[in-house]
């Protein structure tokens, strides 16, 4: 209830009460070990929303908290997954270090796959991408056959508020640059086919959409270690991946690639 109240109004007093309640739970000697683990995870996740810490300090403390979870619960997947999520949103050098480190640890195949995805994404920059599928509307999509075009790869989902918030900007860019050689490919993290079809139709999205119904385990999400959405990539006219963080100044970046 305190967690829900905090997200409703981002009240600092509620945040303090939420944090205190978690500590009370954690200190309960009768708390089962499985519940203790879940509370410990929830505490680390809650600290992400502590907006009163310096952002750099917050990231450092978050990593330390996650590593403490790993130390205390080395056989649980979730702390390793949290560490890889942090890596996926870190500068490339740090992301690579954490992913390689994770692969040396006694982790599950699922965690190894996530770490390998991050490394595959980092290694993909400046190279052609192997993306080929039949789109939601039945049209064939093969990125290797789109040379001469600048292509935006939009990893997104209809249930993701920020993703939906970006759609008008993507449509605006598409309408402005499509005639000059700009294309968009949507890579959906949806699991509900009807929701995606309805959204595409209602918002009149003209570009193809990939859908396999696997949510966060979507084929291309796993392949490239996508840990947060929206994620926007730009592929240049040669077919090489040029940008893996194209969300800001999207139209400027498109124009620059089109001019090459």
C-alpha positions in Angstrom: 0.0 0.0 0.0 2.8 2.4 0.8 4.5 1.5 -2.5 1.3 2.3 -4.4 0.9 5.5 -2.5 4.4 6.7 -3.3 3.9 6.1 -7.0 0.6 7.9 -6.9 2.0 11.2 -5.6 5.8 10.7 -5.2 5.4 12.0 -1.7 8.7 12.1 0.3 7.0 11.2 3.6 5.4 8.2 2.0 8.7 7.2 0.6 10.3 7.3 4.1 7.4 5.3 5.5 7.7 2.8 2.7 11.4 2.4 3.4 10.8 2.0 7.1 8.2 -0.7 6.6 10.5 -2.7 4.4 13.2 -2.6 7.1 10.7 -3.8 9.7 9.7 -6.7 7.5 13.4 -7.6 6.8 14.2 -7.6 10.6 11.3 -10.0 11.4 13.0 -13.2 12.7 10.0 -15.2 11.7 10.1 -14.1 8.0 10.7 -17.1 5.8 14.0 -17.1 3.8 12.1 -16.8 0.4 10.2 -13.8 1.6 13.4 -12.3 3.1 15.0 -12.5 -0.4 12.0 -10.9 -2.1 12.0 -8.0 0.5 15.7 -7.6 -0.1 15.2 -7.3 -3.8 12.3 -4.9 -3.3 14.5 -2.7 -1.2 17.1 -2.5 -3.9 14.4 -1.7 -6.5 12.9 0.9 -4.2 16.2 2.8 -3.9 16.1 3.5 -7.6 13.3 5.9 -7.0 15.2 7.8 -4.3 15.2 11.1 -6.2 17.0 12.9 -3.4 20.4 11.4 -4.0 22.9 12.6 -6.6 22.3 10.5 -9.8 25.9 9.3 -10.1 26.0 8.3 -6.4 22.6 6.6 -6.8 24.0 4.4 -9.6 27.1 3.5 -7.6 25.0 2.7 -4.6 22.6 0.7 -6.7 25.4 -1.5 -8.1 26.8 -2.0 -4.6 23.3 -3.0 -3.3 22.9 -5.5 -6.2 26.3 -7.0 -5.6 25.4 -7.4 -1.9 22.3 -9.3 -3.0 24.4 -11.6 -5.2 26.8 -12.2 -2.3 23.9 -13.1 0.0 21.8 -15.0 -2.6 24.3 -16.5 -5.1 21.9 -19.1 -6.4 19.1 -16.7 -7.2 18.8 -15.5 -10.8 17.1 -12.2 -10.0 20.1 -10.3 -8.6 22.2 -11.2 -11.6 19.4 -10.1 -13.9 19.3 -6.8 -12.0 23.0 -6.4 -12.5 22.7 -7.0 -16.2 19.9 -4.5 -16.5 22.2 -2.0 -14.9 24.9 -2.9 -17.3 22.6 -2.6 -20.3 21.9 1.0 -19.4 25.5 1.8 -18.5 28.3 3.3 -20.7 29.7 0.7 -23.2 32.9 0.0 -21.3 31.2 -0.7 -18.0 28.4 -2.7 -19.8 31.1 -4.9 -21.4 33.0 -5.4 -18.1 29.8 -6.5 -16.2 28.6 -8.8 -19.0 32.0 -10.5 -19.3 32.3 -10.8 -15.5 28.8 -12.4 -15.3 29.8 -15.1 -17.9 32.6 -16.2 -15.5 30.2 -16.8 -12.7 28.2 -20.0 -11.9 24.9 -18.5 -13.3 22.0 -20.1 -15.1 21.7 -20.4 -18.9 19.1 -17.7 -18.9 21.5 -15.2 -17.3 24.3 -16.2 -19.6 22.0 -15.5 -22.6 21.3 -12.0 -21.3 25.0 -11.3 -20.8 25.7 -12.6 -24.3 23.0 -10.4 -25.7 24.6 -7.3 -24.2 27.9 -8.2 -25.7 26.3 -9.0 -29.0 24.7 -5.5 -29.0 28.0 -3.8 -28.2 29.7 -5.7 -30.9 27.0 -4.9 -33.5 27.8 -1.2 -33.7 29.3 -0.3 -37.1 28.3 -3.7 -38.6 25.4 -5.0 -40.6 22.5 -6.5 -38.6 20.7 -9.8 -39.4 17.1 -8.9 -39.0 14.6 -10.8 -41.1 11.0 -11.7 -40.4 7.4 -11.7 -41.7 5.7 -8.6 -40.3 2.4 -8.4 -38.5 0.6 -7.4 -41.7 2.2 -10.2 -43.7 4.9 -8.3 -45.6 8.4 -9.7 -45.6 11.1 -7.6 -43.9 14.8 -8.1 -44.6 17.1 -5.4 -43.3 19.9 -6.6 -45.6 17.7 -5.7 -48.6 17.2 -2.1 -47.4 20.6 -0.7 -48.3 20.4 2.8 -49.6 17.8 3.6 -46.9 18.3 5.0 -43.4 16.3 2.7 -41.1 15.0 3.3 -37.5 14.7 0.1 -35.4 12.1 0.9 -32.7 12.1 -1.6 -29.8 8.8 -0.8 -28.1 5.4 -2.1 -26.7 1.9 -0.8 -26.5 1.9 -1.2 -22.7 5.0 1.0 -22.4 3.9 4.6 -21.6 7.2 6.2 -22.8 7.1 4.1 -26.0 3.6 5.3 -26.8 4.7 8.8 -26.0 7.4 8.6 -28.7 5.1 7.4 -31.4 4.0 10.9 -32.5 7.7 11.9 -32.9 8.4 8.8 -34.9 5.4 9.4 -37.1 6.5 13.0 -37.6 10.0 11.9 -38.7 8.6 9.2 -41.0 6.3 11.7 -42.7 9.1 14.2 -43.1 11.9 11.9 -44.3 10.2 8.8 -45.8 10.2 10.3 -49.3 13.9 10.9 -48.9 14.8 7.3 -48.0 13.9 6.9 -44.4 12.2 3.7 -43.1 11.0 2.5 -39.7 10.8 -1.1 -38.4 8.9 -1.7 -35.2 10.1 -4.5 -33.0 7.3 -5.2 -30.5 7.7 -6.5 -27.0 3.9 -7.1 -26.7 2.5 -10.4 -25.7 -1.1 -9.5 -26.7 -1.6 -9.7 -30.4 -5.0 -8.0 -30.4 -3.6 -5.0 -28.4 -0.8 -4.5 -30.9 -3.1 -4.8 -34.0 -5.6 -2.4 -32.4 -2.9 0.2 -31.6 -1.3 0.0 -35.1 -4.7 0.4 -36.7 -6.0 3.2 -34.5 -2.7 5.2 -34.8 -2.3 4.4 -38.5 1.3 3.2 -38.2 2.4 2.5 -41.8 5.7 0.7 -41.0 6.1 -3.1 -40.4 5.9 -4.6 -36.9 7.7 -7.6 -35.6 5.6 -9.7 -33.1 6.3 -13.1 -31.6 4.2 -12.7 -28.4 7.1 -13.4 -26.0 7.2 -10.0 -24.3 10.6 -9.3 -22.8 11.8 -12.6 -24.2 11.1 -11.4 -27.8 13.6 -12.9 -30.3 15.4 -9.7 -31.1 15.2 -8.4 -27.6 17.1 -11.4 -26.3 19.5 -11.4 -29.3 20.6 -7.9 -28.6 20.3 -7.7 -24.9 17.5 -5.0 -24.8 16.8 -4.3 -21.2 14.6 -1.2 -21.4 12.2 0.3 -23.9 11.8 2.5 -25.9 15.2 1.8 -27.5 15.8 3.3 -30.9 18.6 2.3 -33.2 19.6 3.9 -36.6 21.0 1.9 -39.5 22.8 3.8 -42.2 22.6 3.5 -46.0 25.3 0.9 -46.1 23.2 -1.3 -43.8 25.5 -0.7 -40.7 24.3 0.0 -37.2 25.3 3.5 -36.4 23.3 4.6 -33.4 22.0 2.5 -30.4 20.6 5.6 -28.6 18.8 7.6 -31.2 15.9 8.7 -29.1 17.2 12.2 -28.5 17.5 14.5 -31.5 16.0 11.8 -33.7 15.3 14.0 -36.7 18.7 15.6 -36.5 20.4 12.2 -36.6 18.2 11.0 -39.4 19.0 14.0 -41.5 22.7 13.5 -40.9 22.6 9.9 -42.1 20.5 10.7 -45.1 23.0 13.3 -46.2 25.9 10.8 -46.3 
